Amino acid sequence: MTALAPQPHRAPEVRRAAPFGPNVFASVMGTGIVATAGASMPGLRTAAGFVWALDAALLVFLVVAALRRWTWATVREQLADPVMAQFWGAPPMALMTVGTGAVLLGSDWIGMPAALAVDWTLWTLGTLLGLATSVLVPLRMFGSGERAFGGWLMPVVPPMVSAASGAVLAGHLPEGSFRQAVVLGCYALFGISLFATMVIVPQIWQRLVQHGLGVASTVPTLWIVLGPLGQSITAANLLSGVHVLPGQTAFGVLYGTVTWGFALLWMVIAATVTVRTARRGLPFALTWWSFVFPLGTLVTGSSALAARVPSAMFSGVAVVLYGALVAAWVVVAVRTLGTSLPARAAPARLRPADR
């Protein structure tokens, strides 16, 4: 793995023009996945419910802050930046993560009718915004000459989150044409994100082979690759539980198991690279939240497979990874709270030589 050897660390240039960027919503994603993944862990439902409540409050706080700070000029500036633009995938995923948690956990507090209303609202907003990011941000990159990095997946993962979250909502719909339309729509969203991921991941792999890791502050974004992988496993198996098409269960298990194997391989690679880089110095940035949400999707994917296939392998891995997820969340949350959030909201800007 000599091609993956970290490059000598150079202090990254930090953007100051847009101090409150969309990447702050990664904290909502990370906190939310701790809650939703915990919903399937034995004996953790109450604790997971409190984490969801904290996450919902965090989402409200950040949305209010964004509405007060952002203008159309600010948004255009962020979209024009080749690094910051990628993180516009975070707000829609934050919305849908809180929405799904409302049904899985918040229903114990506010009742299922209110939880479903919250989830439908956040899922609709998140899906529309996610479809916009999956089109506009890749268009921005065409012809730019930028080298791919893990953050390129951020704007195309939201449709996969929509597919998984939509499956939860579809399970509460009565049988009929509308339920079938929702499930088919979720499969279409699944395809949007899956094939976009299949285009981007080889580019990331090629960059690692040809150019190495680049600056240390971008190493955490390697974990983002786990996001579409784990979320697609979750979506495929959640959709298989809403029976409107023949062969859904078989597809969920077969696709999920194959993808699960590659996801574990990538996790080992990303973990090895992260440890090597940390030994040389891994400066804190909001990109550290990349350690949390993607790992959480692998937990939910493993739990979804365990629900379809009674296997100690899937359930055991889910428990072990959930322990790692909670540990990562605690570390990143403490570092975030100990940092001036607005001052560090923008990711390290890559110098032209590192792109």
Salt bridges, closest charged atoms under 4 A:
GLU13 OE2 - ARG351 NE 3.29
GLU77 OE2 - ARG15 NH2 3.18
ASP81 OD2 - ARG15 NH1 3.20
ASP81 OD2 - ARG349 NH1 2.56
ASP108 OD2 - ARG45 NE 2.67
GLU146 OE2 - ARG355 NH1 3.47
ASP354 OD1 - ARG10 NH2 2.30
